[in-house]
Amino acid sequence: MQDMQLFIVPIYAMSKKNFDKRFESHVNHLSSNDEENKQILMKSNFISRIKIWEFNQIIGYVKVIATNSIFRFELWLDEKRRNRIDSVKKPEIRLLDTRYLNYNCCSSNAEWQSQMVSKINAVVSHTFPRFYIDIDALQNILPYIKFDELIIKMKSKSCP
């Protein structure tokens, strides 16, 4: 039986609120007191997205995998807590934690969506509480997954 990777949820170094503060501080520092220059910098940085990742890097991810009997949540993070964007050495991302969610725990898609969000939050916050997951993006994806049908399909693959 082959497992099915459903999606990967990125883990960011900081929350959107902290990111916005740092980004604005960076633009203010570059533009000094010139308001016109500040607006140009904000626009160019938002379009290019190059400087933005200096402040908020993806430092790991949670893989959500369906097996024949459970959902598996794998937490993958780098050994170091922070990597510079211009670093020559690539980050060494490794598996740090695995959690499971039994197929028998929920009866509706709404319950599954809630359980998925809770489990992903638990995996990350238990290990690294200061890191940030974009839950809004996750909640945009989950309604499109028909968990009932997926579970039936995965269970049937386990039968010879």
DSSP file (Angstrom, degrees, kcal/mol; ACC not computed):
  #  RESIDUE AA STRUCTURE BP1 BP2  ACC     N-H-->O    O-->H-N    N-H-->O    O-->H-N    TCO  KAPPA ALPHA  PHI   PSI    X-CA   Y-CA   Z-CA
    1    1 A M              0   0    0      0, 0.0     2,-0.5     0, 0.0    67,-0.1   0.000 360.0 360.0 360.0 128.8    0.0    0.0    0.0
    2    2 A Q        -     0   0    0    155,-0.1     2,-0.1    65,-0.1   155,-0.1  -0.808 360.0-127.7 -98.3 134.0    1.4    3.4   -1.0
    3    3 A D        -     0   0    0     -2,-0.5     2,-0.5    64,-0.0    64,-0.2  -0.384  18.1-135.5 -72.9 155.6    0.8    6.4    1.2
    4    4 A M  E     -A   66   0A   0     62,-2.9    62,-3.4    -2,-0.1     2,-0.6  -0.960   5.9-142.5-118.9 118.6   -0.7    9.5   -0.4
    5    5 A Q  E     -A   65   0A   0     -2,-0.5    60,-0.3    60,-0.2     3,-0.1  -0.688  17.7-174.6 -77.5 121.3    0.8   12.9    0.5
    6    6 A L  E     -     0   0A   0     58,-2.9     2,-0.3    -2,-0.6    -1,-0.2   0.941  55.3 -37.0 -83.8 -52.4   -2.1   15.3    0.7
    7    7 A F  E     -A   64   0A   0     57,-1.1    57,-2.6     2,-0.0     2,-0.4  -0.982  46.9-121.3-164.9 167.8   -0.4   18.7    1.2
    8    8 A I  E     -A   63   0A   0     -2,-0.3    55,-0.2    55,-0.2    -3,-0.0  -0.981  18.1-154.5-121.4 131.1    2.5   20.5    2.8
    9    9 A V  E     -A   62   0A   0     53,-2.8    53,-2.4    -2,-0.4     2,-0.1  -0.922  19.2-134.1-106.4 117.4    2.0   23.3    5.2
   10   10 A P  E     -A   61   0A   0      0, 0.0   124,-0.6     0, 0.0     2,-0.5  -0.377   8.6-144.2 -71.5 149.7    4.9   25.8    5.4
   11   11 A I  E     -AB  60 133A   0     49,-2.6    48,-2.4   122,-0.1    49,-1.0  -0.969  17.5-154.1-113.7 124.6    6.2   26.9    8.8
   12   12 A Y  E     -AB  58 132A   0    120,-3.3   120,-2.1    -2,-0.5    46,-0.2  -0.605  22.7-121.6 -99.6 158.5    7.4   30.5    8.9
   13   13 A A  S    S+     0   0    0     44,-1.6     2,-0.3    -2,-0.2    -1,-0.1   0.785  91.6   9.4 -68.5 -28.2   10.0   32.1   11.2
   14   14 A M  S    S-     0   0    0     43,-0.2   118,-0.1   118,-0.1    -1,-0.1  -0.963  83.5 -91.0-150.4 164.5    7.5   34.7   12.5
   15   15 A S     >  -     0   0    0     -2,-0.3     4,-2.7   115,-0.2     5,-0.2  -0.235  41.4-107.4 -72.7 164.6    3.9   35.7   12.5
   16   16 A K  H  > S+     0   0    0      1,-0.2     4,-2.9     2,-0.2     5,-0.2   0.877 119.9  54.9 -60.8 -38.2    2.4   38.0    9.9
   17   17 A K  H  > S+     0   0    0      2,-0.2     4,-1.9     1,-0.2    -1,-0.2   0.943 112.5  41.2 -62.0 -48.8    2.1   40.8   12.5
   18   18 A N  H  > S+     0   0    0      2,-0.2     4,-2.5     1,-0.2     5,-0.2   0.890 114.0  54.0 -65.6 -39.0    5.8   40.6   13.4
   19   19 A F  H  X S+     0   0    0     -4,-2.7     4,-2.8     1,-0.2    -2,-0.2   0.939 107.8  49.1 -60.2 -48.0    6.7   40.3    9.7
   20   20 A D  H  X S+     0   0    0     -4,-2.9     4,-2.5     1,-0.2     5,-0.2   0.888 111.4  50.3 -60.6 -39.9    4.8   43.4    8.8
   21   21 A K  H  X S+     0   0    0     -4,-1.9     4,-2.3    -5,-0.2    -1,-0.2   0.941 113.4  44.6 -62.3 -47.6    6.5   45.4   11.6
   22   22 A R  H  X S+     0   0    0     -4,-2.5     4,-2.2     2,-0.2    -2,-0.2   0.892 113.7  50.6 -64.7 -39.8   10.0   44.2   10.5
   23   23 A F  H  X S+     0   0    0     -4,-2.8     4,-2.4    -5,-0.2    -1,-0.2   0.932 111.9  46.1 -65.3 -45.8    9.2   44.9    6.9
   24   24 A E  H  X S+     0   0    0     -4,-2.5     4,-2.7     1,-0.2    -1,-0.2   0.893 111.6  52.5 -64.4 -39.0    8.0   48.4    7.5
   25   25 A S  H  X S+     0   0    0     -4,-2.3     4,-2.3    -5,-0.2    -1,-0.2   0.901 109.1  50.6 -61.2 -41.3   11.0   49.1    9.8
   26   26 A H  H  X S+     0   0    0     -4,-2.2     4,-2.1     2,-0.2    -2,-0.2   0.925 112.0  46.2 -62.6 -45.8   13.2   47.9    6.9
   27   27 A V  H  X S+     0   0    0     -4,-2.4     4,-2.3     2,-0.2    -2,-0.2   0.907 112.1  51.2 -65.5 -41.4   11.6   50.2    4.4
   28   28 A N  H  X S+     0   0    0     -4,-2.7     4,-1.0     1,-0.2    -1,-0.2   0.895 109.8  50.6 -62.1 -39.5   11.6   53.2    6.9
   29   29 A H  H  < S+     0   0    0     -4,-2.3     3,-0.2    -5,-0.2    -1,-0.2   0.905 113.2  45.0 -64.5 -41.8   15.3   52.6    7.4
   30   30 A L  H  < S+     0   0    0     -4,-2.1    -2,-0.2     1,-0.2    -1,-0.2   0.851 119.3  40.1 -71.2 -34.6   16.1   52.5    3.7
   31   31 A S  H >< S-     0   0    0     -4,-2.3     3,-2.4     1,-0.3     7,-0.2   0.485  85.5-165.2 -96.7  -2.0   14.0   55.6    2.8
   32   32 A S  T 3<  -     0   0    0     -4,-1.0    -1,-0.3     1,-0.3    -2,-0.1  -0.345  69.9 -28.6  52.9-118.3   14.9   57.7    5.9
   33   33 A N  T 3  S+     0   0    0     -2,-0.1     2,-1.0    -4,-0.1    -1,-0.3   0.230 104.2 116.4-112.6  13.5   12.3   60.5    6.0
   34   34 A D    <>  -     0   0    0     -3,-2.4     4,-2.1     1,-0.2     5,-0.1  -0.731  43.9-170.0 -87.5 103.1   11.6   60.7    2.2
   35   35 A E  H  > S+     0   0    0     -2,-1.0     4,-2.0     1,-0.2    -1,-0.2   0.860  84.6  51.5 -64.3 -38.1    7.9   59.7    1.9
   36   36 A E  H  > S+     0   0    0      2,-0.2     4,-1.9     1,-0.2    -1,-0.2   0.926 111.4  47.3 -65.5 -44.2    7.9   59.4   -1.9
   37   37 A N  H  > S+     0   0    0      1,-0.2     4,-2.6     2,-0.2    -2,-0.2   0.873 109.0  56.1 -63.1 -37.3   11.0   57.1   -1.8
   38   38 A K  H  X S+     0   0    0     -4,-2.1     4,-2.6    -7,-0.2    -2,-0.2   0.921 106.9  48.5 -60.9 -44.8    9.3   55.1    0.9
   39   39 A Q  H  X S+     0   0    0     -4,-2.0     4,-2.3     2,-0.2    -1,-0.2   0.889 111.6  49.9 -63.8 -39.5    6.2   54.5   -1.3
   40   40 A I  H  X S+     0   0    0     -4,-1.9     4,-2.7     2,-0.2     5,-0.2   0.924 112.3  47.5 -64.3 -44.7    8.5   53.5   -4.2
   41   41 A L  H  X S+     0   0    0     -4,-2.6     4,-2.7     2,-0.2     5,-0.3   0.912 111.4  50.3 -63.2 -43.4   10.4   51.0   -2.0
   42   42 A M  H  X S+     0   0    0     -4,-2.6     4,-2.1     1,-0.2    -2,-0.2   0.939 114.1  45.0 -60.1 -46.7    7.2   49.5   -0.6
   43   43 A K  H  X S+     0   0    0     -4,-2.3     4,-2.0     2,-0.2    -2,-0.2   0.935 114.9  46.6 -64.7 -46.9    5.8   49.0   -4.1
   44   44 A S  H  X S+     0   0    0     -4,-2.7     4,-2.7     1,-0.2     5,-0.3   0.891 113.7  48.4 -65.6 -39.3    9.0   47.6   -5.6
   45   45 A N  H  X S+     0   0    0     -4,-2.7     4,-2.2    -5,-0.2     7,-0.3   0.864 111.1  50.3 -69.5 -35.2    9.6   45.2   -2.6
   46   46 A F  H  < S+     0   0    0     -4,-2.1    -1,-0.2    -5,-0.3    -2,-0.2   0.867 114.8  44.6 -70.2 -33.7    6.0   44.0   -2.7
   47   47 A I  H  < S+     0   0    0     -4,-2.0    -2,-0.2    -5,-0.2    -1,-0.2   0.939 120.2  37.8 -73.5 -46.8    6.3   43.3   -6.4
   48   48 A S  H  < S-     0   0    0     -4,-2.7    -2,-0.2    -5,-0.2    -3,-0.2   0.831  81.4-159.4 -77.9 -31.8    9.7   41.6   -6.4
   49   49 A R     X  +     0   0    0     -4,-2.2     4,-0.6    -5,-0.3    -3,-0.1   0.647  57.6 114.7  61.6  15.8    9.3   39.7   -3.2
   50   50 A I  T >4 S+     0   0    0     -5,-0.2     3,-0.6     2,-0.1     4,-0.3   0.963  75.7  37.4 -81.3 -54.5   13.1   39.4   -2.9
   51   51 A K  G >4 S+     0   0    0      1,-0.2     3,-1.4     2,-0.2     4,-0.5   0.774 105.0  71.7 -68.9 -25.8   13.8   41.5    0.2
   52   52 A I  G >> S+     0   0    0     -7,-0.3     3,-1.7     1,-0.3     4,-1.4   0.890  90.9  57.2 -59.2 -40.6   10.7   40.2    2.0
   53   53 A W  G << S+     0   0    0     -4,-0.6    -1,-0.3    -3,-0.6    -2,-0.2   0.597  89.4  73.8 -73.3  -8.7   12.1   36.7    2.5
   54   54 A E  G <4 S+     0   0    0     -3,-1.4    -1,-0.3    -4,-0.3     3,-0.2   0.803 108.0  35.3 -66.0 -26.9   15.1   38.1    4.3
   55   55 A F  T <4 S+     0   0    0     -3,-1.7     2,-0.5    -4,-0.5    -2,-0.2   0.814 126.3  32.5 -96.5 -36.1   12.6   38.7    7.2
   56   56 A N  S  < S+     0   0    0     -4,-1.4     2,-0.2   -43,-0.1    -1,-0.2  -0.807  72.5 177.4-130.6  93.1   10.3   35.8    7.0
   57   57 A Q        -     0   0    0     -2,-0.5   -44,-1.6    -3,-0.2     2,-0.7  -0.616  37.2-114.5 -92.6 151.0   11.8   32.6    5.8
   58   58 A I  E     +A   12   0A   0     -2,-0.2   -46,-0.2   -46,-0.2     3,-0.1  -0.782  37.0 177.8 -79.7 117.1   10.1   29.2    5.5
   59   59 A I  E     -     0   0A   0    -48,-2.4    19,-1.2    -2,-0.7     2,-0.3   0.457  57.5 -29.1-105.3  -3.0   12.1   27.3    8.1
   60   60 A G  E     -AC  11  77A   0    -49,-1.0   -49,-2.6    17,-0.2     2,-0.3  -0.972  58.7-130.7 176.3-169.0   10.3   24.0    7.8
   61   61 A Y  E     -AC  10  76A   0     15,-2.5    15,-3.0    -2,-0.3     2,-0.5  -0.989  13.6-122.9-161.9 163.3    7.0   22.3    7.0
   62   62 A V  E     -AC   9  75A   0    -53,-2.4   -53,-2.8    -2,-0.3     2,-0.5  -0.976  24.7-151.9-113.6 121.3    4.3   19.8    8.1
   63   63 A K  E     -AC   8  74A   0     11,-2.4    11,-2.4    -2,-0.5     2,-0.6  -0.801   4.0-154.5 -90.5 131.9    3.6   17.0    5.6
   64   64 A V  E     -AC   7  73A   0    -57,-2.6   -58,-2.9    -2,-0.5   -57,-1.1  -0.946  19.3-179.1-109.2 119.2    0.1   15.6    5.8
   65   65 A I  E     -AC   5  72A   0      7,-2.8     7,-3.3    -2,-0.6     2,-0.5  -0.949  20.1-146.1-124.9 134.7    0.0   12.0    4.5
   66   66 A A  E     +AC   4  71A   0    -62,-3.4   -62,-2.9    -2,-0.4     5,-0.2  -0.868  22.2 178.1 -98.7 132.1   -2.9    9.6    4.2
   67   67 A T        -     0   0    0      3,-2.8    91,-0.1    -2,-0.5   -65,-0.1  -0.440  49.9 -82.6-113.8-167.9   -2.2    5.9    4.8
   68   68 A N  S    S+     0   0    0     -2,-0.2    90,-0.1     1,-0.1     3,-0.1   0.654 124.2  11.5 -75.2 -12.7   -4.5    2.9    4.8
   69   69 A S  S    S+     0   0    0      1,-0.3    34,-1.5    89,-0.0     2,-0.3   0.521 124.9  24.8-138.8 -11.8   -5.7    3.6    8.4
   70   70 A I  E     - D   0 102A   0     32,-0.2    -3,-2.8    33,-0.1     2,-0.5  -0.942  65.7-113.0-147.8 165.3   -4.5    7.0    9.6
   71   71 A F  E     -CD  66 101A   0     30,-2.8    30,-2.2    -2,-0.3     2,-0.4  -0.916  34.8-153.2 -97.3 135.4   -3.5   10.5    8.7
   72   72 A R  E     -CD  65 100A   0     -7,-3.3    -7,-2.8    -2,-0.5     2,-0.6  -0.935   6.4-160.4-113.6 134.0    0.2   11.1    9.5
   73   73 A F  E     -CD  64  99A   0     26,-2.9    26,-2.4    -2,-0.4     2,-0.5  -0.955   9.5-167.1-114.9 112.9    1.6   14.6   10.3
   74   74 A E  E     -CD  63  98A   0    -11,-2.4   -11,-2.4    -2,-0.6     2,-0.7  -0.891   9.5-150.4-106.5 125.8    5.3   14.9    9.9
   75   75 A L  E     -CD  62  97A   0     22,-3.1    21,-3.2    -2,-0.5    22,-1.2  -0.854  15.5-174.1 -95.1 116.1    7.1   17.9   11.2
   76   76 A W  E     +CD  61  95A   0    -15,-3.0   -15,-2.5    -2,-0.7     2,-0.3  -0.957  14.7 156.2-114.0 121.1   10.3   18.8    9.2
   77   77 A L  E     -CD  60  94A   0     17,-2.1    17,-2.7    -2,-0.5   -17,-0.2  -0.937  41.5 -99.9-139.8 163.0   12.5   21.5   10.5
   78   78 A D  E     - D   0  93A   0    -19,-1.2    15,-0.2    -2,-0.3   -19,-0.0  -0.480  27.8-123.6 -79.1 152.5   16.1   22.6   10.2
   79   79 A E  S    S+     0   0    0     13,-1.0     2,-0.2    -2,-0.2    -1,-0.1   0.930  99.4  61.3 -58.7 -47.0   18.7   21.9   12.9
   80   80 A K  S    S-     0   0    0      1,-0.1    -2,-0.2    12,-0.1     3,-0.1  -0.496  83.4-135.5 -80.9 153.4   19.4   25.6   13.2
   81   81 A R  S    S+     0   0    0      1,-0.2     2,-0.4    -2,-0.2    -1,-0.1   0.749  86.6  25.6 -79.2 -23.5   16.7   28.0   14.2
   82   82 A R        -     0   0    0      2,-0.0     2,-0.4   -23,-0.0    -1,-0.2  -0.999  60.9-167.3-146.5 135.8   17.5   30.6   11.6
   83   83 A N        -     0   0    0     -2,-0.4     2,-0.2    -3,-0.1   -26,-0.1  -0.985  26.2-123.4-123.1 134.2   19.2   30.6    8.2
   84   84 A R    >   -     0   0    0     -2,-0.4     3,-1.4     1,-0.1   -30,-0.1  -0.500  18.3-129.8 -73.0 145.4   20.4   33.6    6.4
   85   85 A I  T 3  S+     0   0    0      1,-0.3    -1,-0.1    -2,-0.2   -31,-0.1   0.806 108.4  48.5 -66.8 -28.9   18.9   34.0    3.0
   86   86 A D  T 3  S+     0   0    0    -32,-0.1    -1,-0.3     2,-0.0     2,-0.1   0.258  82.7 132.8 -95.7  13.1   22.4   34.6    1.4
   87   87 A S    <   -     0   0    0     -3,-1.4    -4,-0.0     1,-0.1     0, 0.0  -0.390  50.4-150.7 -66.8 138.2   23.9   31.6    3.2
   88   88 A V  S    S+     0   0    0     -2,-0.1     2,-0.3     2,-0.1    -1,-0.1   0.856  79.0  77.9 -75.5 -36.7   26.1   29.4    1.0
   89   89 A K  S    S-     0   0    0      1,-0.1    -2,-0.1    -3,-0.0     3,-0.1  -0.595  84.4-128.2 -78.3 130.6   25.3   26.3    3.1
   90   90 A K        -     0   0    0     -2,-0.3    -2,-0.1     1,-0.1    -1,-0.1  -0.483  31.0-100.8 -74.6 146.2   21.9   24.8    2.5
   91   91 A P        -     0   0    0      0, 0.0     2,-1.1     0, 0.0    -1,-0.1  -0.387  26.9-130.7 -66.2 146.5   19.7   24.2    5.6
   92   92 A E        -     0   0    0     -3,-0.1   -13,-1.0    -2,-0.1     2,-0.3  -0.754  28.1-169.3-100.3  86.8   19.6   20.6    6.8
   93   93 A I  E     +D   78   0A   0     -2,-1.1     2,-0.3   -15,-0.2   -15,-0.3  -0.609  12.5 170.6 -81.2 133.3   15.9   19.9    7.2
   94   94 A R  E     -D   77   0A   0    -17,-2.7   -17,-2.1    -2,-0.3     2,-0.5  -0.929  41.6 -88.1-140.2 163.1   15.1   16.7    9.0
   95   95 A L  E     +D   76   0A   0     -2,-0.3   -19,-0.2   -19,-0.2     3,-0.1  -0.600  44.2 167.9 -73.8 121.9   12.1   14.9   10.5
   96   96 A L  E     +     0   0A   0    -21,-3.2     2,-0.3    -2,-0.5    -1,-0.2   0.746  58.8   4.1-105.9 -32.2   11.6   16.1   14.1
   97   97 A D  E     -D   75   0A   0    -22,-1.2   -22,-3.1     2,-0.0     2,-0.4  -0.996  52.1-158.4-155.9 151.8    8.2   14.8   15.1
   98   98 A T  E     -D   74   0A   0     -2,-0.3     2,-0.3   -24,-0.2   -24,-0.2  -0.999  11.5-178.2-136.4 134.3    5.3   12.6   13.8
   99   99 A R  E     -D   73   0A   0    -26,-2.4   -26,-2.9    -2,-0.4     2,-0.3  -0.864  12.1-145.8-126.0 163.3    1.7   12.7   15.0
  100  100 A Y  E     -D   72   0A   0     -2,-0.3     2,-0.4   -28,-0.2   -28,-0.2  -0.934   9.6-162.3-133.5 152.6   -1.2   10.6   13.9
  101  101 A L  E     -D   71   0A   0    -30,-2.2   -30,-2.8    -2,-0.3     2,-0.1  -0.966  24.6-133.2-136.0 117.7   -5.0   11.0   13.5
  102  102 A N  E >   -D   70   0A   0     -2,-0.4     3,-1.4   -32,-0.2   -32,-0.2  -0.377  13.0-128.5 -72.0 145.6   -7.1    7.9   13.3
  103  103 A Y  G >  S+     0   0    0    -34,-1.5     3,-0.6     1,-0.2    -1,-0.1   0.701 104.4  63.6 -65.5 -19.4   -9.8    7.6   10.6
  104  104 A N  G 3  S+     0   0    0    -35,-0.2    -1,-0.2     1,-0.2   -34,-0.0   0.447  80.6  82.9 -85.8   0.8  -12.4    6.7   13.2
  105  105 A C  G <  S+     0   0    0     -3,-1.4     2,-0.3     2,-0.0    -1,-0.2   0.707  90.2  40.7 -82.7 -18.7  -12.3   10.0   15.0
  106  106 A C    <   -     0   0    0     -3,-0.6     3,-0.1    -4,-0.2    -1,-0.0  -0.905  48.4-169.0-132.7 156.7  -14.6   12.1   12.8
  107  107 A S  S    S+     0   0    0     -2,-0.3     2,-0.3     1,-0.1    -1,-0.1   0.572  71.4  41.4-119.2 -14.3  -17.8   11.7   11.0
  108  108 A S  S  > S-     0   0    0      1,-0.1     4,-2.2    39,-0.0     5,-0.1  -0.890  78.5-114.0-133.0 163.7  -18.2   14.8    8.8
  109  109 A N  H  > S+     0   0    0     -2,-0.3     4,-2.6     1,-0.2     5,-0.2   0.870 116.6  56.2 -62.7 -37.1  -15.9   16.9    6.6
  110  110 A A  H  > S+     0   0    0      1,-0.2     4,-2.1     2,-0.2    -1,-0.2   0.908 108.2  47.6 -62.5 -41.3  -16.4   19.9    8.9
  111  111 A E  H  > S+     0   0    0      2,-0.2     4,-2.6     1,-0.2    -1,-0.2   0.905 111.3  51.3 -65.0 -40.8  -15.1   17.8   11.8
  112  112 A W  H  X S+     0   0    0     -4,-2.2     4,-2.7     2,-0.2    -2,-0.2   0.917 108.7  51.0 -62.7 -42.7  -12.1   16.6    9.7
  113  113 A Q  H  X S+     0   0    0     -4,-2.6     4,-2.2     1,-0.2    -1,-0.2   0.931 112.1  46.7 -60.2 -45.7  -11.2   20.2    8.8
  114  114 A S  H  X S+     0   0    0     -4,-2.1     4,-2.4     1,-0.2    -2,-0.2   0.914 113.1  48.7 -62.5 -44.1  -11.3   21.2   12.4
  115  115 A Q  H  X S+     0   0    0     -4,-2.6     4,-2.8     2,-0.2     5,-0.2   0.884 109.5  53.0 -64.2 -39.7   -9.2   18.2   13.5
  116  116 A M  H  X S+     0   0    0     -4,-2.7     4,-2.5     2,-0.2     5,-0.2   0.944 111.2  45.3 -61.4 -48.6   -6.7   18.8   10.7
  117  117 A V  H  X S+     0   0    0     -4,-2.2     4,-2.4     1,-0.2     5,-0.2   0.923 114.9  48.6 -61.5 -44.6   -6.1   22.4   11.8
  118  118 A S  H  X S+     0   0    0     -4,-2.4     4,-2.4    -5,-0.2    -2,-0.2   0.918 112.8  46.9 -62.1 -44.3   -5.9   21.4   15.5
  119  119 A K  H  X S+     0   0    0     -4,-2.8     4,-2.5     2,-0.2    -2,-0.2   0.908 112.7  48.5 -67.8 -42.2   -3.4   18.6   14.8
  120  120 A I  H  X S+     0   0    0     -4,-2.5     4,-1.9    -5,-0.2     5,-0.2   0.924 113.3  48.0 -64.6 -43.6   -1.2   20.8   12.6
  121  121 A N  H  X S+     0   0    0     -4,-2.4     4,-3.1    -5,-0.2     5,-0.3   0.914 112.2  50.2 -60.1 -42.5   -1.2   23.5   15.2
  122  122 A A  H  X S+     0   0    0     -4,-2.4     4,-1.9    -5,-0.2     5,-0.3   0.894 107.3  53.5 -64.4 -40.9   -0.4   21.0   18.0
  123  123 A V  H  X S+     0   0    0     -4,-2.5     4,-1.0     2,-0.2    -1,-0.2   0.931 118.9  33.9 -60.4 -46.3    2.5   19.5   16.1
  124  124 A V  H  X S+     0   0    0     -4,-1.9     4,-3.4     2,-0.2    -2,-0.2   0.934 118.3  48.9 -78.0 -47.5    4.2   22.9   15.6
  125  125 A S  H  < S+     0   0    0     -4,-3.1    -3,-0.2    -5,-0.2    -2,-0.2   0.814 108.5  55.1 -68.2 -28.1    3.2   24.7   18.8
  126  126 A H  H  < S+     0   0    0     -4,-1.9    -1,-0.2    -5,-0.3    -2,-0.2   0.905 121.2  28.9 -67.7 -40.5    4.3   21.7   21.0
  127  127 A T  H  < S+     0   0    0     -4,-1.0    -2,-0.2    -5,-0.3    -3,-0.1   0.915 141.7  10.0 -87.4 -47.9    7.8   21.7   19.4
  128  128 A F    ><  +     0   0    0     -4,-3.4     3,-1.4    -5,-0.2    -1,-0.2  -0.756  64.0 179.9-136.3  86.2    8.4   25.3   18.5
  129  129 A P  T 3  S+     0   0    0      0, 0.0    -4,-0.1     0, 0.0    -1,-0.1   0.705  77.7  59.0 -65.6 -20.1    5.7   27.6   19.9
  130  130 A R  T 3  S+     0   0    0     -6,-0.1  -115,-0.2     2,-0.1     2,-0.1   0.597  85.4  96.0 -88.0  -7.8    7.1   30.8   18.4
  131  131 A F    <   -     0   0    0     -3,-1.4     2,-0.4    -7,-0.2  -118,-0.2  -0.377  69.4-128.0 -81.3 163.8    6.9   29.7   14.8
  132  132 A Y  E     -B   12   0A   0   -120,-2.1  -120,-3.3  -118,-0.1     2,-0.4  -0.916  16.8-168.1-123.6 134.5    4.0   30.6   12.5
  133  133 A I  E     -B   11   0A   0     -2,-0.4     2,-1.7  -122,-0.2     3,-0.2  -0.966  30.3-124.6-115.7 136.5    1.7   28.6   10.3
  134  134 A D     >  +     0   0    0   -124,-0.6     4,-1.7    -2,-0.4     3,-0.3  -0.615  34.5 175.4 -81.0  87.1   -0.6   30.4    7.8
  135  135 A I  H  > S+     0   0    0     -2,-1.7     4,-2.9     1,-0.2    -1,-0.2   0.824  73.2  62.0 -65.8 -32.6   -3.9   28.9    9.1
  136  136 A D  H  > S+     0   0    0      1,-0.2     4,-1.1     2,-0.2    -1,-0.2   0.923 105.0  46.8 -60.2 -43.4   -5.9   31.0    6.7
  137  137 A A  H  > S+     0   0    0     -3,-0.3     4,-1.1     1,-0.2     3,-0.4   0.910 112.5  50.6 -64.0 -41.1   -4.3   29.4    3.7
  138  138 A L  H >X S+     0   0    0     -4,-1.7     4,-2.3     1,-0.2     3,-0.7   0.917 108.1  51.7 -61.5 -44.2   -4.8   26.0    5.2
  139  139 A Q  H 3< S+     0   0    0     -4,-2.9    -1,-0.2     1,-0.2    -2,-0.2   0.699 104.6  58.0 -70.1 -17.6   -8.5   26.7    5.8
  140  140 A N  H 3< S+     0   0    0     -4,-1.1    -1,-0.2    -3,-0.4    -2,-0.2   0.790 111.5  41.9 -75.9 -28.7   -8.8   27.7    2.2
  141  141 A I  H X< S+     0   0    0     -4,-1.1     3,-1.9    -3,-0.7     4,-0.3   0.891 101.5  67.9 -83.0 -43.4   -7.6   24.3    1.0
  142  142 A L  G >< S+     0   0    0     -4,-2.3     3,-1.8     1,-0.3    -1,-0.1   0.786  89.1  61.7 -55.9 -37.7   -9.4   22.0    3.4
  143  143 A P  G 3  S+     0   0    0      0, 0.0    -1,-0.3     0, 0.0    -2,-0.1   0.747  99.8  58.4 -62.7 -19.2  -13.0   22.6    2.2
  144  144 A Y  G <  S+     0   0    0     -3,-1.9     2,-0.6    -4,-0.2    -2,-0.2   0.537  88.2  87.5 -86.8  -6.0  -11.9   21.1   -1.2
  145  145 A I    <   -     0   0    0     -3,-1.8     2,-1.2    -4,-0.3     3,-0.1  -0.840  68.0-151.2 -96.6 123.6  -10.8   17.8    0.3
  146  146 A K     >  -     0   0    0     -2,-0.6     4,-2.4     1,-0.2     5,-0.2  -0.758  15.9-176.3 -93.0  91.9  -13.6   15.2    0.6
  147  147 A F  H  > S+     0   0    0     -2,-1.2     4,-2.8     1,-0.2     5,-0.2   0.862  76.7  56.2 -61.8 -39.5  -12.3   13.4    3.6
  148  148 A D  H  > S+     0   0    0      1,-0.2     4,-1.9     2,-0.2    -1,-0.2   0.939 112.4  41.9 -59.1 -47.5  -15.0   10.7    3.6
  149  149 A E  H  > S+     0   0    0      1,-0.2     4,-2.3     2,-0.2    -1,-0.2   0.890 113.8  53.1 -66.7 -39.7  -14.3    9.7    0.0
  150  150 A L  H  X S+     0   0    0     -4,-2.4     4,-2.7     2,-0.2    -2,-0.2   0.915 108.8  49.0 -62.0 -44.0  -10.5    9.9    0.6
  151  151 A I  H  X S+     0   0    0     -4,-2.8     4,-2.7     2,-0.2     5,-0.2   0.912 110.8  49.8 -64.7 -43.0  -10.7    7.6    3.6
  152  152 A I  H  X S+     0   0    0     -4,-1.9     4,-2.1    -5,-0.2    -1,-0.2   0.923 112.6  48.2 -60.8 -43.4  -12.8    5.0    1.7
  153  153 A K  H  X S+     0   0    0     -4,-2.3     4,-1.3     1,-0.2    -2,-0.2   0.924 113.1  46.8 -63.3 -45.1  -10.3    5.1   -1.2
  154  154 A M  H  X S+     0   0    0     -4,-2.7     4,-0.7     1,-0.2    -2,-0.2   0.887 112.5  49.9 -67.2 -38.2   -7.3    4.7    1.1
  155  155 A K  H >X S+     0   0    0     -4,-2.7     3,-0.8     1,-0.2     4,-0.6   0.892 108.1  53.3 -66.0 -38.8   -8.9    1.9    3.1
  156  156 A S  H >< S+     0   0    0     -4,-2.1     3,-0.6     1,-0.2    -1,-0.2   0.797 101.2  60.8 -69.0 -26.3   -9.8    0.0   -0.1
  157  157 A K  H 3< S+     0   0    0     -4,-1.3    -1,-0.2     1,-0.2    -2,-0.2   0.747  97.8  59.4 -69.6 -22.6   -6.2    0.2   -1.3
  158  158 A S  H << S+     0   0    0     -3,-0.8    -1,-0.2    -4,-0.7    -2,-0.2   0.719  88.6  85.9 -80.1 -19.1   -5.1   -1.8    1.8
  159  159 A C    <<        0   0    0     -3,-0.6     0, 0.0    -4,-0.6     0, 0.0  -0.636 360.0 360.0 -81.8 137.1   -7.3   -4.7    0.8
  160  160 A P              0   0    0      0, 0.0    -1,-0.1     0, 0.0    -3,-0.1   0.507 360.0 360.0 -72.0 360.0   -5.7   -7.3   -1.6
